[in-house]
Amino acid sequence: MSAGTYAPRPGAAPLGRMIAAQTALETRMLLRNGEQLLLTVIIPTLLLVLFSAVDIVDTGSGESVDFLTPGILALAVMSTAFTGQAIATGFERRYGVLKRLAASPLPRWGLMTAKTLAVLVTEVLQVVLLTVIAFALGWSPHGNPFAVLLLLVLGTAAFSGLGLLMAGTLKAEATLAAANLVFLLLLVGGGVIVPLEKFPDAVQSVLGLLPIAALSDGLRDVLQNGAAMPWGDLGILAVWTVLGLGAAARFFRWE
């Protein structure tokens, strides 16, 4: 039997095509999940509209929306890259989905790459939606767009590593509880809505080292204050990225 008899030819697809197909699947799964939509779209949108329209928290001089929008963008990144990804991956691990996918021609690092790309696609949609709403509320951003992009990418990498670490080491139920608890704690104490200056000095120094605080403060420095490049916040996010992704690669259990 001559070569080329079978069509299509048996064998694995090119690596790039496999990652692209898995990315599309992961994105559809994210967008179809009701809890994920609550975390990624509804909660950030409601918080932005509510706290911009009602003077509940003292955000300092200037318009509330100018202070709140960078923090809400940071919250959107955390909700998708950390909370949503940790919960979804944790239950995929529990039900044996990851074990089966790991046995496919798609390498394990390719699967994690596809998950990260799906997170980035979802975040683009989040940022566009929240930006449109913020402009409708009177937002006046400033600063360097490249710095904003760099902060969002580093923030995504940091939270993605932490989410995968949690999903790959804890049981699914524990991941569900812990991810939601961390989301709430960082929402309150991460400088998203309440300025870090409202906390005691000793607490501020600790909270400022959190990835959500670094991301929200960095975005605020650029978009509200017109800073060129917030190197300190970028450095904190870079450290969390190395620690999170390194620990996830070392301790992630597929079964």
GUSEDREN-570377 format. One record per residue (C-alpha): residue in one letter; x, z, y. Coordinates in steps of 0.5 Angstrom, whole numbers, plus 500, padded with zeros to 3 digits. Example, Ala and Ser with C-alpha at 12.3 -4.5 7.8 and 13.67 -1.06 7.14 Angstrom:
// GUSEDREN-570377
a525516491 s527514498 
// end
This chain:
// GUSEDREN-570377
m500500500 s503498507 a504502512 g499502518 t493502513 y490508515 a487508522 p488513526 r494514523 p494521519 g498527523 a498531529 a497528536 p502529541 l504536544 g501534551 r495531548 m494537544 i495542550 a490538554 a485538549 q485546548 t486547555 a479543556 l476547551 e478554553 t476552560 r469550558 m469557554 l470561560 l465557564 r460558559 n461566558 g456570562 e460576563 q466571565 l462568570 l459575573 l467577574 t469571576 v464568581 i458573582 i462580584 p467577588 t462573592 l457579593 l463583595 l465578600 v458577603 l456584603 f462587606 s463582611 a456582613 v455590613 d460595617 i461599611 v469600611 d473600617 t478594616 g481595623 s481591629 g479584628 e473581624 s472584617 v472577614 d479576616 f481582612 l477582606 t478574604 p485575602 g483581598 i477578595 l482572593 a486577590 l481580586 a478573583 v485572580 m485579577 s478578574 t480571571 a487572569 f487579567 t480582565 g476576563 q482573559 a484580556 i477581553 a476574551 t483574547 g482580544 f475578541 e478572539 r484576535 r479581532 y474575529 g481571526 v480565531 l487566534 k490567526 r487560525 l489557531 a496559530 a496555523 s494549527 p499544529 l499546536 p504551537 r503559539 w506558545 g502551546 l496555545 m498561550 t500555555 a493552554 k490559556 t494560562 l492553564 a485554563 v485560567 l489556573 v483551573 t478556573 e482560579 v482553583 l474553582 q474560585 v478559591 v474553593 l468557592 l470563596 t474559601 v467555603 i463562603 a469565607 f469559612 a461560613 l462567615 g467566620 w474566617 s480564621 p486563616 h493562619 g500562615 n504557611 p499554605 f506554600 a506561601 v499562599 l500558593 l506561591 l503568591 l497566587 v501562582 l505569581 g499573581 t496569576 a502569571 a503577572 f496578571 s496573565 g502577562 l498584563 g492581560 l495578554 l499584553 m493588552 a489583548 g495583543 t496590542 l489594543 k483593539 a477589542 e473594543 a478598547 t481592550 l473591553 a473598556 a480598558 a480592562 n473593565 l476600567 v482597570 f478592574 l474598577 l480602579 l484596582 l478594586 v478601589 g485603590 g489596590 g487594598 v482589596 i476592600 v479599602 p486598606 l492602603 e493605610 k486609608 f490613603 p495619603 d502617605 a505619598 v499615594 q500609599 s507608596 v505608589 l499603590 g503598594 l507597587 l501595584 p500587582 i493587586 a496591592 a502586592 l498580592 s492582596 d497585602 g501578601 l495574602 r493578608 d500578611 v500570611 l492568612 q491574617 n497575620 g501569620 a507571616 a512566614 m513568607 p512575604 w518576600 g517584598 d510582595 l513576592 g518580589 i513585586 l509580583 a515577580 v517583577 w510584574 t511577571 v517578568 l515585565 g508583563 l510576560 g516579556 a512585553 a506580551 a511575548 r515581544 f509586542 f503581541 r500581534 w496575532 e492579527 
// end
